[in-house]
Amino acid sequence: MTMDEIIDFTAGLDGVLTLRPAPGDGTPEISWGDAFFYYAPDGTLPKTGQPFATVVTKDYPGDTTSRLDRPGAYRVNIAAGKEELAHRTGHTPAPGADDTAGAAGAAGAAVADDSDDTVIAHPVYAAAGWLAVVNPAGRTAEDVRQLLRTAHRLARIRYERRARPGE
């Protein structure tokens, strides 16, 4: 499963706005080459909320356990929810867990040196229900697609709830 296959699949889901930061577009340099997916059926970047999935191509400050500094390495990050995190990892984030604590503290799992093509708790945002796959391939291809569909569905539900305040 290539990065472009993941981007094409996710961008093809209903109502998805895909951002691909690049030099000259005003985005921070660290985000260049990455992809961010929002549920935005009107095509407008939401003023609140986070993307429901991302693809990152490099280590970010405080997030180096996936070793994305390797040639060709990337990680797909998916906000599939706490229930899916518990189902996939066998661990439930502690209530009020600090998202910056990392997966080891938040979900009881750490990224191993050989974790490529394995669904793992996100190394930083597991407490918020994020999963990740470093260098997804044959073993996780269908899992990644299913998790992206789940994250998309959850993002759509949040969007629709915000569109009907007071209900």
KENU-996066 format. One line per field, with one value per residue (C-alpha): residue number from 0; residue in one letter; chain; x, y, z. Coordinates in Angstrom, 1 decimal, always signed. Layout:
<rs>
num NUM; ...
residu A; ...
chaine A; ...
east X; ...
north Y; ...
up Z; ...
</rs>
This chain:
<rs>
num 0; 1; 2; 3; 4; 5; 6; 7; 8; 9; 10; 11; 12; 13; 14; 15; 16; 17; 18; 19; 20; 21; 22; 23; 24; 25; 26; 27; 28; 29; 30; 31; 32; 33; 34; 35; 36; 37; 38; 39; 40; 41; 42; 43; 44; 45; 46; 47; 48; 49; 50; 51; 52; 53; 54; 55; 56; 57; 58; 59; 60; 61; 62; 63; 64; 65; 66; 67; 68; 69; 70; 71; 72; 73; 74; 75; 76; 77; 78; 79; 80; 81; 82; 83; 84; 85; 86; 87; 88; 89; 90; 91; 92; 93; 94; 95; 96; 97; 98; 99; 100; 101; 102; 103; 104; 105; 106; 107; 108; 109; 110; 111; 112; 113; 114; 115; 116; 117; 118; 119; 120; 121; 122; 123; 124; 125; 126; 127; 128; 129; 130; 131; 132; 133; 134; 135; 136; 137; 138; 139; 140; 141; 142; 143; 144; 145; 146; 147; 148; 149; 150; 151; 152; 153; 154; 155; 156; 157; 158; 159; 160; 161; 162; 163; 164; 165; 166
residu M; T; M; D; E; I; I; D; F; T; A; G; L; D; G; V; L; T; L; R; P; A; P; G; D; G; T; P; E; I; S; W; G; D; A; F; F; Y; Y; A; P; D; G; T; L; P; K; T; G; Q; P; F; A; T; V; V; T; K; D; Y; P; G; D; T; T; S; R; L; D; R; P; G; A; Y; R; V; N; I; A; A; G; K; E; E; L; A; H; R; T; G; H; T; P; A; P; G; A; D; D; T; A; G; A; A; G; A; A; G; A; A; V; A; D; D; S; D; D; T; V; I; A; H; P; V; Y; A; A; A; G; W; L; A; V; V; N; P; A; G; R; T; A; E; D; V; R; Q; L; L; R; T; A; H; R; L; A; R; I; R; Y; E; R; R; A; R; P; G; E
chaine A; A; A; A; A; A; A; A; A; A; A; A; A; A; A; A; A; A; A; A; A; A; A; A; A; A; A; A; A; A; A; A; A; A; A; A; A; A; A; A; A; A; A; A; A; A; A; A; A; A; A; A; A; A; A; A; A; A; A; A; A; A; A; A; A; A; A; A; A; A; A; A; A; A; A; A; A; A; A; A; A; A; A; A; A; A; A; A; A; A; A; A; A; A; A; A; A; A; A; A; A; A; A; A; A; A; A; A; A; A; A; A; A; A; A; A; A; A; A; A; A; A; A; A; A; A; A; A; A; A; A; A; A; A; A; A; A; A; A; A; A; A; A; A; A; A; A; A; A; A; A; A; A; A; A; A; A; A; A; A; A; A; A; A; A; A; A
east +0.0; +1.6; +1.2; -0.6; -3.0; -3.9; -4.4; -6.5; -8.7; -9.3; -9.8; -12.4; -14.6; -17.7; -17.2; -13.4; -11.2; -7.6; -4.8; -1.3; +1.0; +3.8; +6.4; +4.9; +1.4; +1.9; +1.9; +4.7; +7.7; +7.5; +4.1; +5.3; +4.9; +2.3; -1.5; -4.4; -8.0; -11.0; -14.7; -15.8; -18.6; -18.7; -15.0; -14.1; -11.4; -13.1; -12.3; -12.5; -11.6; -8.8; -8.3; -9.7; -6.6; -3.1; -0.2; +3.2; +6.5; +8.9; +9.4; +7.8; +9.2; +8.2; +7.1; +10.2; +9.4; +8.2; +11.6; +10.2; +13.7; +14.3; +14.3; +10.7; +9.2; +5.7; +2.9; -0.8; -2.6; -6.3; -8.7; -10.8; -12.0; -11.4; -13.5; -11.5; -8.3; -9.3; -10.4; -7.2; -4.7; -6.4; -5.9; -8.3; -6.9; -7.2; -9.9; -8.2; -4.9; -2.5; -2.4; +1.3; +2.2; +2.6; +1.1; +3.1; +1.5; -1.9; -2.7; -0.1; +1.7; +4.9; +6.2; +8.7; +11.7; +10.0; +6.4; +6.1; +2.9; +1.3; -1.7; -0.5; -1.7; -0.6; +2.7; +1.4; -2.4; -3.5; -5.4; -7.6; -8.4; -5.8; -4.3; -1.3; +0.4; +4.0; +4.7; +1.4; +1.6; -0.2; -0.7; -2.6; -4.0; -7.6; -7.3; -6.1; -9.1; -11.6; -10.1; -10.2; -13.9; -14.5; -12.7; -14.5; -17.9; -17.0; -15.9; -19.1; -21.1; -19.2; -19.7; -23.5; -23.8; -22.0; -24.3; -27.3; -26.4; -28.9; -30.2
north +0.0; +3.2; +6.7; +7.8; +4.8; +5.9; +9.5; +8.5; +6.2; +8.7; +11.6; +9.5; +9.2; +11.5; +15.0; +14.8; +17.9; +16.9; +19.3; +18.6; +21.4; +22.4; +25.1; +28.5; +27.9; +29.5; +26.3; +25.5; +23.8; +20.8; +19.9; +19.9; +16.5; +15.3; +14.9; +15.9; +14.8; +16.6; +15.9; +19.1; +18.6; +22.3; +22.2; +24.7; +24.0; +23.6; +26.4; +24.0; +20.3; +18.2; +16.1; +12.6; +11.1; +12.2; +10.8; +12.0; +11.5; +12.6; +12.7; +15.7; +17.2; +14.9; +12.2; +10.2; +6.6; +5.6; +6.4; +8.2; +9.5; +6.3; +6.6; +6.1; +5.7; +7.2; +6.7; +6.9; +8.2; +7.5; +8.9; +5.7; +6.3; +4.8; +1.8; +0.8; +1.6; -0.8; -3.4; -3.2; -2.9; -4.5; -1.3; +1.4; +4.9; +6.0; +8.7; +12.1; +10.7; +13.2; +12.9; +14.0; +11.0; +8.8; +5.4; +3.7; +5.8; +6.3; +3.0; +0.6; +0.0; +1.3; +1.4; -1.4; -1.2; -3.7; -2.3; -1.6; -2.8; -3.3; -1.4; +0.3; +2.8; +6.3; +7.1; +10.5; +10.7; +7.2; +8.7; +10.5; +7.3; +7.5; +4.5; +4.4; +2.2; +2.8; +1.7; -0.1; -3.0; -6.2; -7.3; -4.0; -2.7; -3.8; -2.7; +0.7; +1.1; -0.1; +2.2; +5.2; +4.5; +4.4; +7.6; +9.3; +8.1; +9.5; +12.8; +13.0; +12.4; +15.2; +17.6; +16.9; +17.3; +20.7; +21.7; +21.3; +23.2; +22.9; +19.5
up +0.0; -1.1; +0.4; -2.9; -2.6; +0.9; -0.1; -3.1; -1.1; +1.7; -0.7; -2.5; +0.6; +0.6; +1.8; +2.3; +2.1; +1.5; +2.4; +1.0; +2.3; +0.0; -0.3; -1.1; +0.2; +3.6; +5.6; +8.1; +6.4; +8.7; +7.2; +3.6; +1.9; +4.5; +3.9; +6.2; +5.8; +7.1; +6.8; +5.1; +2.6; +1.8; +0.8; +3.5; +6.0; +9.4; +11.9; +14.8; +15.1; +13.8; +10.7; +11.0; +9.4; +8.4; +6.5; +7.8; +6.1; +8.8; +12.6; +14.3; +17.5; +20.4; +18.0; +16.9; +18.0; +14.5; +13.1; +10.1; +9.3; +7.4; +3.6; +2.2; +5.7; +6.4; +8.9; +8.4; +11.5; +12.0; +14.5; +14.7; +18.2; +21.6; +21.1; +18.0; +19.8; +22.6; +20.1; +18.1; +20.9; +23.9; +25.9; +26.8; +27.4; +31.0; +31.5; +31.3; +30.1; +28.7; +24.9; +25.0; +27.2; +24.2; +23.4; +26.2; +28.9; +27.2; +25.8; +27.2; +23.9; +22.5; +18.9; +18.5; +16.1; +13.8; +13.9; +10.2; +8.6; +12.1; +13.5; +16.7; +19.2; +18.0; +19.7; +20.9; +20.5; +21.6; +24.5; +22.0; +20.1; +17.4; +15.8; +13.4; +10.8; +9.8; +6.2; +5.7; +3.2; +2.5; +6.1; +7.1; +3.8; +4.5; +8.1; +7.1; +4.7; +7.3; +10.0; +7.5; +6.9; +10.6; +11.2; +8.3; +9.7; +13.2; +11.7; +9.7; +12.9; +14.7; +11.8; +11.7; +15.5; +15.3; +12.4; +14.7; +17.8; +20.7; +19.8
</rs>
